[in-house]
Amino acid sequence: MVNIMNDRQIIFISGKLDKGGGERVISILANHFSYSHRVKIVTLLSGDQEYELNKAVEVVHLSKKDTLRFLKLPYWVFKLMKIFKGLKSSKVVIVSFIARVNVITLLANVFFKLPVIISERNDPGKDGRGIFTQIATRILYPGADRIVFQSAYARNLFSHKIQKKGIVISNPIIINHLYETEIVEQAFVNVGRLAPQKNQKLLIQAFSKISNSIPGYKLYIYGEGPLRDSLEKLIDNLGVSDRVFLQGNVDDIHVKVKGCEIFILSSNYEGQSNALLEAMALGMPCIATDLPGQSEIVSNDNVFLIKAGDMTQMSAAMVEMANDPVLRKKLAENAHETMKKFDSLSVIRKWEELVKEAMGHE
């Protein structure tokens, strides 16, 4: 039975609840806090709920499809203001994820002064945020009680005033206990939205270049996104449709990933890749683009690092990893050992302390 502690409430604000890193973290935190608090998730957009939530978690969608584009910002601010109205600052904490949503949340809270924790979930220097968002974050972020960054790198991209309110908390990693599961297939596996940021185009091209030199290997890509059609055409044009497969979204992703021999991350940028960290926690040998937001966890000792956007390095890394079982074993063991320090319980405890602090409870 759910144990609700008084009437303390946490309201998470997000864009959507589909398959995304931030959405996964929200679902983990919402489920955890639902045993001791009333928990509500408010999404600005509609969409599929891809992660399982406890029955005690209330979900509210603010989406209104017929709202004109230039009216969406005031519409969202007004709707959030209605939700915030009447709430007591000693009984509630607002937790917002992703820069644009953070800005909207802080605008809606200007007159209510409720405790707000905001979280940056990507690489602020490379995620393509517009000039309005850049200016708004500089002005509004100091109004948050605390700001969660995934890395010191991301925190250091902001002003000293914002950094003072910042805290670095890694993603909570929850996986099925599959560490001892044996490999099912000689294959590379990638997990991520089919979008330019994830650069599966380069991954497919790199694999096609060396596929004949490692004839036993296949490439599986899990995820959905706007580039599906163009990636399918690329696979056909390169003549690798019998060895490269776009698998879409699946529920048993950890089973699918662990059933392959090598994980590969091809992203141009990341805040912190859940997919990579989960593969490391599963004890898999990993190839990944060398991204600054992950440097506090990922190194050449536990992952085969390559330069982002470099097809030659990616192809060479795939061949070397496929042909070197000793290297695979070493990286897999080091990766698994590294991720023991970032278990979900230790990460969630940091969030618990933040929430207590924001509510003013010792």
ZAMARGU-4260 file (C-alpha; in steps of 0.2 Angstrom, whole numbers, plus 5000, padded with zeros to 4 digits):
<rodrens>
0) 5000/5000/5000 | 5006/5017/4996 | 5011/5027/5011 | 5008/5046/5008 | 5017/5057/5021
5) 5005/5071/5026 | 5001/5081/5010 | 5018/5084/5004 | 5018/5085/4985 | 5030/5085/4971
10) 5025/5091/4954 | 5036/5086/4939 | 5035/5097/4923 | 5041/5089/4907 | 5038/5091/4888
15) 5032/5073/4885 | 5033/5056/4893 | 5039/5047/4878 | 5056/5037/4876 | 5069/5050/4881
20) 5083/5051/4894 | 5075/5065/4904 | 5058/5056/4903 | 5066/5040/4910 | 5073/5049/4924
25) 5057/5058/4928 | 5048/5041/4928 | 5061/5034/4940 | 5060/5048/4952 | 5041/5049/4951
30) 5039/5031/4955 | 5051/5032/4970 | 5043/5048/4978 | 5026/5041/4975 | 5028/5030/4991
35) 5031/5045/5002 | 5023/5060/4993 | 5008/5065/4982 | 5016/5065/4964 | 5010/5073/4949
40) 5018/5074/4932 | 5012/5089/4921 | 5017/5087/4902 | 5016/5102/4890 | 5013/5091/4876
45) 5003/5075/4873 | 5010/5059/4867 | 5013/5041/4872 | 5018/5037/4890 | 5032/5025/4887
50) 5038/5022/4904 | 5028/5012/4917 | 5022/5023/4932 | 5015/5018/4949 | 4996/5020/4950
55) 4998/5034/4963 | 5007/5045/4950 | 4994/5057/4943 | 4998/5063/4925 | 4991/5079/4917
60) 4993/5084/4899 | 4992/5103/4895 | 4993/5100/4876 | 4980/5109/4865 | 4983/5105/4847
65) 4973/5120/4840 | 4983/5133/4849 | 4993/5144/4838 | 5012/5143/4839 | 5015/5161/4845
70) 5001/5158/4859 | 5008/5142/4865 | 5020/5150/4878 | 5007/5161/4886 | 4995/5146/4886
75) 5007/5135/4895 | 5012/5149/4907 | 4994/5152/4911 | 4990/5134/4913 | 5004/5131/4925
80) 4999/5146/4935 | 4982/5139/4938 | 4990/5123/4944 | 5002/5133/4956 | 4989/5144/4963
85) 4984/5140/4981 | 4999/5128/4984 | 5009/5131/5000 | 5027/5133/4998 | 5030/5122/5013
90) 5021/5107/5006 | 5026/5107/4988 | 5041/5106/4976 | 5041/5109/4958 | 5054/5099/4948
95) 5056/5104/4930 | 5067/5096/4916 | 5074/5103/4900 | 5079/5121/4897 | 5064/5127/4887
100) 5052/5119/4900 | 5062/5126/4914 | 5060/5144/4907 | 5041/5141/4906 | 5040/5134/4923
105) 5050/5148/4931 | 5039/5161/4922 | 5024/5153/4929 | 5031/5153/4946 | 5036/5172/4947
110) 5021/5177/4957 | 5020/5162/4968 | 5038/5159/4974 | 5035/5140/4976 | 5051/5130/4978
115) 5058/5125/4961 | 5071/5113/4956 | 5076/5114/4938 | 5087/5101/4928 | 5098/5103/4913
120) 5097/5087/4903 | 5108/5090/4887 | 5124/5099/4882 | 5119/5117/4884 | 5133/5122/4872
125) 5128/5111/4858 | 5109/5107/4859 | 5103/5121/4847 | 5093/5131/4860 | 5087/5147/4852
130) 5092/5165/4857 | 5076/5167/4867 | 5080/5152/4878 | 5098/5157/4880 | 5093/5175/4886
135) 5079/5168/4897 | 5090/5155/4906 | 5102/5169/4910 | 5088/5179/4918 | 5077/5166/4925
140) 5088/5152/4931 | 5094/5162/4947 | 5076/5162/4953 | 5077/5143/4955 | 5081/5136/4972
145) 5093/5123/4965 | 5099/5118/4947 | 5103/5100/4944 | 5117/5097/4930 | 5122/5080/4924
150) 5141/5085/4924 | 5152/5099/4930 | 5156/5102/4912 | 5137/5108/4909 | 5137/5118/4925
155) 5153/5127/4920 | 5145/5134/4904 | 5134/5145/4915 | 5137/5161/4924 | 5144/5161/4942
160) 5128/5166/4949 | 5119/5151/4941 | 5134/5139/4946 | 5132/5143/4964 | 5114/5136/4964
165) 5120/5121/4954 | 5123/5103/4959 | 5129/5089/4949 | 5119/5073/4950 | 5121/5059/4938
170) 5107/5049/4930 | 5099/5035/4941 | 5103/5019/4931 | 5090/5005/4934 | 5092/4989/4924
175) 5087/4971/4924 | 5100/4959/4932 | 5107/4953/4916 | 5126/4955/4920 | 5129/4936/4919
180) 5118/4934/4903 | 5129/4927/4889 | 5130/4935/4872 | 5117/4929/4860 | 5124/4936/4844
185) 5139/4944/4836 | 5132/4961/4833 | 5134/4980/4837 | 5119/4988/4845 | 5114/5007/4846
190) 5100/5014/4856 | 5093/5032/4853 | 5081/5043/4845 | 5082/5043/4826 | 5087/5061/4825
195) 5103/5071/4819 | 5110/5072/4837 | 5112/5053/4838 | 5120/5052/4821 | 5115/5035/4816
200) 5118/5040/4798 | 5137/5040/4801 | 5136/5024/4811 | 5127/5015/4796 | 5140/5022/4784
205) 5154/5017/4795 | 5148/4999/4797 | 5145/4997/4778 | 5163/5002/4775 | 5170/4987/4785
210) 5156/4975/4785 | 5165/4963/4773 | 5180/4962/4785 | 5169/4956/4799 | 5156/4946/4790
215) 5148/4938/4805 | 5142/4954/4813 | 5126/4964/4811 | 5120/4981/4817 | 5104/4984/4827
220) 5097/5001/4830 | 5083/5003/4843 | 5073/5019/4844 | 5061/5029/4833 | 5062/5047/4826
225) 5060/5058/4811 | 5075/5051/4802 | 5068/5033/4800 | 5063/5035/4782 | 5080/5042/4777
230) 5090/5029/4787 | 5080/5015/4778 | 5084/5022/4761 | 5102/5024/4766 | 5103/5006/4772
235) 5095/5000/4755 | 5107/5011/4745 | 5122/5004/4754 | 5116/4986/4751 | 5117/4981/4770
240) 5098/4978/4772 | 5102/4960/4777 | 5114/4966/4791 | 5108/4983/4797 | 5091/4983/4806
245) 5080/4998/4813 | 5071/4989/4827 | 5060/5003/4833 | 5055/5005/4852 | 5054/4989/4863
250) 5049/4986/4881 | 5063/4974/4884 | 5077/4985/4878 | 5090/4979/4891 | 5087/4961/4886
255) 5089/4966/4867 | 5105/4976/4871 | 5113/4963/4882 | 5110/4950/4868 | 5122/4959/4857
260) 5141/4958/4859 | 5146/4977/4857 | 5137/4993/4861 | 5140/5008/4851 | 5136/5027/4854
265) 5137/5038/4839 | 5130/5054/4846 | 5137/5071/4841 | 5133/5078/4858 | 5124/5072/4874
270) 5121/5078/4892 | 5123/5061/4898 | 5118/5046/4888 | 5107/5034/4898 | 5109/5021/4884
275) 5128/5021/4886 | 5128/5021/4905 | 5115/5007/4905 | 5126/4997/4893 | 5141/4999/4904
280) 5131/4994/4919 | 5126/4978/4910 | 5145/4974/4908 | 5146/4977/4889 | 5161/4982/4879
285) 5156/4999/4872 | 5162/5011/4858 | 5157/5029/4861 | 5160/5046/4854 | 5171/5056/4866
290) 5159/5069/4873 | 5163/5082/4887 | 5147/5079/4897 | 5152/5061/4901 | 5170/5063/4904
295) 5168/5062/4923 | 5162/5044/4921 | 5168/5038/4904 | 5186/5036/4900 | 5198/5026/4889
300) 5199/5013/4903 | 5181/5008/4902 | 5175/5013/4884 | 5183/5013/4867 | 5182/5032/4864
305) 5182/5040/4846 | 5181/5057/4840 | 5163/5063/4836 | 5158/5063/4818 | 5174/5054/4813
310) 5169/5039/4801 | 5187/5033/4800 | 5189/5031/4818 | 5172/5023/4820 | 5175/5010/4807
315) 5192/5006/4814 | 5186/5005/4832 | 5172/4992/4826 | 5185/4981/4817 | 5197/4982/4832
320) 5183/4978/4845 | 5176/4964/4834 | 5193/4955/4832 | 5200/4958/4850 | 5191/4948/4863
325) 5204/4952/4876 | 5200/4971/4874 | 5182/4968/4874 | 5183/4958/4891 | 5194/4972/4899
330) 5183/4986/4894 | 5167/4977/4899 | 5174/4973/4916 | 5180/4990/4919 | 5163/4998/4913
335) 5153/4987/4925 | 5165/4991/4940 | 5164/5010/4936 | 5145/5010/4936 | 5144/5002/4953
340) 5147/5019/4960 | 5132/5026/4951 | 5119/5015/4957 | 5101/5021/4957 | 5099/5022/4976
345) 5114/5033/4979 | 5108/5045/4965 | 5090/5045/4972 | 5096/5049/4989 | 5104/5065/4982
350) 5087/5070/4975 | 5079/5066/4992 | 5090/5078/5000 | 5087/5091/4987 | 5068/5089/4989
355) 5069/5090/5008 | 5080/5106/5007 | 5068/5114/4995 | 5053/5111/5007 | 5063/5117/5021
360) 5063/5101/5031 | 5078/5094/5040
</rodrens>
